Amino acid sequence: MKRIFAYLRIELKKGIRVIPFFIQSFLVTTVVLGLALALICHFMLQSQTFVKMNIGVVVPDQETNTRMAMKLVSAMDSVDSICNFSYPDEETAREELADGKLAAVILLTEDFYDDVNDGVNTPVDILLAPDSPFDEAVFTELVRAGVSMLQTAQAAVYAVDEAAGEYRLSMSKSDMEYELSYLYLSYAFARNSTFAEQEETPLGAVSLGEFYIVCGAEVLSLVFGVCFLSLYRSESRDFMRCLRRIGVNAPLQSVMRIFVMALDLWLVLTGCYVAFNIVYAKMIGSVAMIFPRQIAGFFFYALALAAFFHFVFALLGDSENGGLIYLLIAVFLIICAGGLFPMAAFPGWMQKLSGVLPLAWWQKYLTGLLWTKVEIKTMLVLIFGSIFFGGAGAFVLYEKTKR
């Protein structure tokens, strides 16, 4: 038993020795990732959500007032940000719509401007392509929403007009119509008041800042994992024979390494957690709130990651490209978790895959530990995942020590 504890002390020393190396490599990685993310954010902010669509407006030649009104509408910021108006004749507009050069065609009739001023409900035909891409589909929905708002406003005017025929009103019919038109325009131009504001985040009820704190903790954990690759260097046959002689077989060796990696990772996470709370408390002029429950919960999280590290590193061994392969795996997991880019930007199969990857469950556990509540299902998944990865790593290690 003394020899087993002596071997455990050796593994602990090897594990503690990697912490300074991790701090140096993490600082360099943080600078590089910070610059890369700054560039990505800059380009994302400069880019538009939707590509401008080309809209054809067919206006009769003699309708100068209508053409001027359309140019006024096209100069509005909300319209100019999504549309480019052109004024072809009807035949050319239909051909360009069929060829995909135009996203939609608006057909205006003669005397359209005068009819609007006189209160005549002149219909407007809008031609849309049958197979619209995403941006054009958004435009289609905006058109339908606008038509619905107009129909609602007209229905209100007609309803009051009919009521005025049977009941006395305190205002004249023209004043009533003017008041309803004013109310409609106030809602139409204040478009934000017609939409319900709802915040959606990849992790449900948490805010965007809380989500990225969890992502930062996961990136820190995965980057720290690469330092443990040195624990899996191939040992000589004589050394492995000595270990078996003192009772340190592959399963026990796996348990020791998982414990050492979990302990190191727990120390790093706890240090970052305490430092973050102290700095944040000083920034807002408050007292640092450090919860023992969260510090204890970090060890269970570290244990789950350590089992995953053990499985991956047992497979990689002392491969020359082991560190690079592990980093590629880590980057893939982070991307699939939506830590760098929203999952909506990825194909459907990738979104489904992200839900079953271990990082998704690590996210749920950390989110519950830090912000909400840890679910029993999440705890069970992490326990079974730790047993699976730990057992698989022990099996791989056993097969290698047999050779």
C-alpha positions in Angstrom: 0.0 0.0 0.0 2.9 2.4 0.8 4.2 1.8 -2.7 0.9 2.6 -4.2 0.7 5.9 -2.3 4.3 6.6 -3.3 3.3 6.2 -7.0 0.3 8.5 -6.4 2.6 11.1 -5.0 4.7 10.8 -8.1 1.6 11.4 -10.3 0.6 14.3 -8.2 4.0 15.9 -8.6 3.9 15.4 -12.3 0.4 16.9 -12.4 1.4 20.0 -10.3 4.5 20.5 -12.5 2.3 21.2 -15.5 0.4 24.2 -13.9 3.2 26.8 -14.5 3.5 25.6 -18.1 -0.3 25.9 -18.5 -0.3 29.5 -17.1 2.4 30.5 -19.7 0.6 28.8 -22.6 -2.8 30.1 -21.5 -1.6 33.7 -21.5 -0.2 33.3 -25.1 -3.4 31.5 -26.2 -5.6 34.2 -24.6 -3.8 37.0 -26.5 -4.0 35.1 -29.8 -7.7 34.1 -29.3 -8.5 37.7 -28.2 -7.1 39.2 -31.4 -8.8 36.6 -33.5 -12.2 37.1 -31.8 -11.8 40.9 -32.1 -11.3 40.6 -35.9 -14.3 38.2 -36.2 -16.5 40.6 -34.2 -15.4 43.5 -36.3 -16.3 41.8 -39.6 -19.6 40.5 -38.2 -20.5 44.0 -37.1 -19.6 45.4 -40.5 -21.6 42.8 -42.3 -25.4 43.0 -42.8 -27.8 40.5 -41.6 -29.6 40.4 -44.9 -28.4 41.0 -48.4 -30.1 43.9 -50.1 -32.9 42.8 -52.4 -33.7 44.3 -55.8 -37.3 45.4 -56.0 -38.8 46.5 -59.3 -41.5 49.2 -59.2 -43.7 49.7 -62.3 -45.0 53.2 -62.5 -46.8 54.7 -65.5 -44.7 57.3 -67.3 -47.1 60.1 -66.7 -47.3 59.5 -62.9 -44.6 61.8 -61.8 -46.1 62.3 -58.3 -46.2 58.5 -57.7 -42.6 58.2 -58.8 -41.6 61.0 -56.4 -43.5 59.4 -53.6 -41.7 56.0 -54.2 -38.3 57.7 -54.3 -39.2 59.3 -50.9 -40.1 55.9 -49.5 -36.9 54.3 -50.9 -34.8 56.9 -49.2 -36.0 55.9 -45.7 -33.3 54.1 -43.7 -35.5 51.2 -42.8 -36.3 50.6 -46.5 -32.8 51.5 -47.9 -31.2 48.9 -45.5 -33.0 46.0 -47.2 -34.1 47.1 -50.7 -32.8 48.6 -53.9 -35.6 50.1 -56.0 -35.5 50.2 -59.8 -38.2 51.5 -62.2 -38.5 49.2 -65.3 -41.5 48.8 -67.5 -43.9 46.0 -66.7 -42.7 43.6 -69.4 -39.0 44.0 -68.4 -39.9 43.7 -64.7 -41.7 40.4 -65.2 -38.8 39.0 -67.3 -36.2 40.0 -64.6 -38.4 38.5 -61.9 -38.5 35.2 -63.8 -34.7 35.3 -64.3 -34.1 35.9 -60.6 -32.7 39.4 -61.1 -35.6 40.9 -59.1 -36.9 39.6 -55.8 -40.3 41.3 -56.2 -42.2 43.5 -58.5 -44.7 46.2 -57.4 -47.3 47.1 -60.0 -48.8 50.6 -59.4 -51.9 51.7 -61.4 -52.6 55.0 -63.0 -53.7 57.9 -60.7 -52.4 55.8 -57.7 -51.2 58.9 -55.9 -54.4 60.8 -56.4 -56.5 57.8 -55.3 -54.6 57.6 -52.1 -55.0 61.3 -51.4 -58.8 61.0 -52.2 -59.2 58.0 -49.9 -59.9 55.5 -52.7 -58.7 52.0 -51.9 -56.8 51.2 -55.1 -55.3 47.7 -55.0 -51.6 47.2 -55.6 -50.3 44.0 -57.1 -47.0 42.6 -55.7 -45.4 39.8 -57.7 -43.0 37.5 -55.7 -40.8 34.7 -57.0 -42.2 31.3 -56.2 -38.9 29.8 -54.9 -37.6 32.6 -52.6 -34.3 32.3 -50.7 -34.1 33.3 -47.1 -33.7 37.0 -47.5 -36.6 37.2 -50.0 -38.8 35.1 -47.7 -38.2 37.6 -45.0 -39.3 40.4 -47.4 -42.4 38.4 -48.2 -43.3 38.1 -44.6 -42.8 41.8 -44.1 -45.1 42.5 -47.0 -47.8 40.3 -45.5 -47.4 41.9 -42.1 -47.8 45.4 -43.8 -50.9 44.3 -45.6 -52.3 42.9 -42.4 -51.7 46.2 -40.6 -53.4 48.1 -43.4 -56.4 45.8 -43.4 -56.7 46.3 -39.6 -56.6 50.0 -40.0 -59.1 50.0 -42.8 -61.4 47.7 -40.8 -61.4 50.2 -37.9 -62.2 53.1 -40.2 -65.1 51.2 -41.9 -66.4 50.0 -38.5 -66.6 53.5 -37.1 -68.1 54.8 -40.4 -70.9 52.2 -40.1 -71.4 53.0 -36.4 -71.6 56.7 -37.2 -74.6 56.0 -39.4 -76.7 54.7 -36.5 -75.1 56.4 -33.5 -74.1 60.0 -32.9 -70.4 60.7 -32.5 -68.8 63.6 -30.6 -66.6 64.3 -33.6 -67.2 64.6 -37.3 -66.7 61.7 -39.7 -63.6 63.3 -41.3 -62.1 64.0 -37.9 -62.7 60.4 -36.8 -61.0 59.1 -40.0 -58.1 61.5 -39.5 -57.7 60.3 -35.9 -57.7 56.6 -36.8 -55.2 57.3 -39.6 -53.0 59.1 -37.2 -53.1 56.2 -34.8 -52.3 53.8 -37.5 -49.3 55.8 -38.8 -48.0 56.3 -35.2 -47.9 52.5 -34.8 -46.6 51.8 -38.3 -43.6 54.2 -37.9 -43.0 53.1 -34.4 -42.5 49.5 -35.5 -40.7 48.4 -32.3 -44.0 48.8 -30.4 -45.7 46.2 -32.5 -43.2 43.4 -31.8 -42.8 41.5 -28.5 -39.2 41.6 -27.3 -37.9 38.2 -26.4 -34.3 37.3 -25.7 -33.2 33.9 -26.9 -29.9 32.4 -25.7 -28.3 29.0 -26.5 -28.6 28.1 -22.8 -32.2 29.0 -22.1 -32.9 31.4 -19.3 -29.4 32.8 -18.9 -28.2 36.1 -20.3 -25.7 36.4 -23.1 -22.9 37.5 -20.6 -23.6 34.5 -18.4 -23.5 32.2 -21.4 -20.1 33.4 -22.4 -18.8 33.1 -18.9 -19.7 29.4 -19.1 -18.1 29.1 -22.5 -15.0 30.8 -21.2 -14.8 28.3 -18.3 -15.1 25.5 -20.8 -12.4 26.9 -23.1 -10.1 27.3 -20.1 -10.7 23.7 -19.0 -10.1 22.3 -22.5 -7.0 24.4 -23.1 -5.7 23.2 -19.7 -6.2 19.6 -20.7 -3.5 19.7 -23.3 -0.9 20.0 -20.5 -1.8 16.5 -19.2 -0.6 14.9 -22.4 2.8 14.6 -20.8 1.4 12.2 -18.2 0.8 9.6 -21.0 4.3 9.2 -22.3 5.2 5.6 -23.0 7.1 4.0 -20.1 9.6 1.2 -20.4 8.5 -2.4 -20.0 10.6 -2.7 -16.8 8.8 0.2 -15.3 5.4 -1.2 -16.2 6.4 -4.6 -14.8 7.4 -2.9 -11.5 4.0 -1.2 -11.3 2.1 -4.4 -11.8 4.3 -6.0 -9.2 3.3 -3.5 -6.5 -0.4 -3.8 -7.5 -0.7 -0.7 -9.7 -2.6 -2.2 -12.7 -4.3 -0.3 -15.6 -7.6 0.4 -13.8 -5.9 1.7 -10.7 -3.5 3.7 -12.8 -6.4 5.2 -14.6 -8.1 6.2 -11.3 -5.0 7.9 -10.1 -4.5 9.8 -13.3 -8.1 10.9 -13.4 -7.9 12.1 -9.8 -4.7 14.0 -10.4 -6.1 15.7 -13.5 -9.3 16.5 -11.7 -7.5 18.0 -8.7 -5.3 20.2 -10.9 -8.2 21.4 -13.0 -10.3 22.0 -9.8 -7.5 24.2 -8.4 -7.3 26.2 -11.6 -11.0 26.7 -11.8 -11.4 27.6 -8.2 -8.5 30.2 -8.5 -10.1 31.8 -11.5 -13.6 31.7 -9.8 -12.3 33.5 -6.7 -10.2 36.0 -8.7 -13.1 36.8 -11.0 -15.5 37.4 -8.1 -13.0 39.7 -6.3 -12.2 41.7 -9.4 -15.9 42.0 -10.3 -16.8 43.1 -6.8 -14.2 45.8 -6.8 -15.5 47.0 -10.2 -19.0 47.5 -8.9 -18.0 48.5 -5.4 -19.5 45.6 -3.6 -18.3 42.6 -1.5 -17.1 39.5 -3.2 -19.6 36.6 -3.0 -17.9 33.3 -3.0 -20.1 30.2 -2.5 -18.6 26.9 -1.1 -21.3 25.0 -3.0 -20.0 26.2 -6.3 -16.4 25.5 -5.4 -17.3 22.0 -4.4 -19.3 21.5 -7.6 -16.3 22.5 -9.7 -14.6 19.2 -8.5 -17.4 17.1 -10.0 -17.2 19.1 -13.2 -13.4 18.6 -13.2 -13.8 14.9 -12.6 -16.0 14.5 -15.6 -13.5 16.4 -17.8 -10.6 14.4 -16.4 -12.3 11.1 -17.4 -12.7 12.5 -20.9 -9.0 13.6 -21.0 -8.0 10.2 -19.8 -9.8 8.4 -22.6 -8.5 10.8 -25.3 -4.9 10.8 -24.1 -4.9 7.0 -23.6 -5.8 6.7 -27.3 -3.2 9.3 -28.4 -0.4 8.1 -26.1 2.9 9.8 -27.0 1.9 10.4 -30.6 4.0 13.2 -32.2 0.8 15.0 -33.3 -1.1 14.2 -30.1 -1.3 17.8 -28.9 -2.5 19.0 -32.3 -5.1 16.3 -32.6 -6.4 17.1 -29.1 -6.6 20.8 -29.9 -8.6 20.0 -33.0 -11.0 17.9 -31.0 -11.3 20.7 -28.4 -12.0 23.4 -31.1 -14.6 21.1 -32.7 -16.4 20.7 -29.3 -16.3 24.4 -28.6 -17.7 25.3 -32.1 -20.5 22.6 -31.8 -21.5 24.1 -28.4 -22.1 27.5 -30.0 -19.2 29.1 -28.0 -17.8 30.9 -31.0 -20.6 31.1 -33.6 -24.4 30.8 -33.1 -25.6 27.2 -33.9 -28.2 28.7 -36.2 -25.5 29.3 -38.7 -24.6 25.6 -39.0 -26.4 22.8 -40.8 -29.2 20.9 -39.1 -27.2 17.7 -38.7 -24.5 19.6 -36.8 -27.1 21.2 -34.5 -28.5 17.7 -33.7 -25.0 16.4 -33.1 -24.2 19.3 -30.7 -27.0 18.1 -28.4 -25.4 14.7 -27.7 -21.7 15.7 -27.4 -20.3 15.8 -23.9 -19.6 19.5 -24.0 -23.3 20.2 -24.2 -23.9 18.4 -20.9 -20.9 20.1 -19.3 -22.4 23.4 -20.3 -25.8 22.4 -18.7 -24.0 21.4 -15.5 -21.9 24.6 -15.2 -24.9 26.8 -16.1 -27.0 25.1 -13.3 -24.1 25.4 -10.9 -23.3 29.1 -11.5 -26.7 30.6 -12.5 -29.7 28.4 -12.1 -30.1 24.9 -10.7 -28.4 21.6 -11.6 -30.9 19.1 -12.9 -30.8 15.4 -11.7 -30.8 14.3 -15.4 -27.6 16.3 -16.0 -25.9 14.9 -12.9 -26.8 11.3 -14.0 -25.5 11.9 -17.5 -22.2 13.3 -16.2 -21.8 10.4 -13.8 -22.4 7.8 -16.5 -20.2 9.7 -18.9 -17.4 9.8 -16.4 -17.7 6.0 -15.8 -17.8 5.4 -19.6 -14.8 7.5 -20.5 -12.9 6.4 -17.5 -13.6 2.7 -18.2 -12.8 3.1 -21.9 -9.5 4.8 -21.1 -8.6 2.1 -18.6 -9.3 -0.6 -21.2 -7.1 1.2 -23.8 -4.4 1.6 -21.2 -4.7 -2.1 -20.3 -4.4 -3.2 -23.9 -1.3 -1.0 -24.3 0.4 -2.4 -21.1 -0.1 -6.0 -22.3 2.1 -5.5 -25.3 
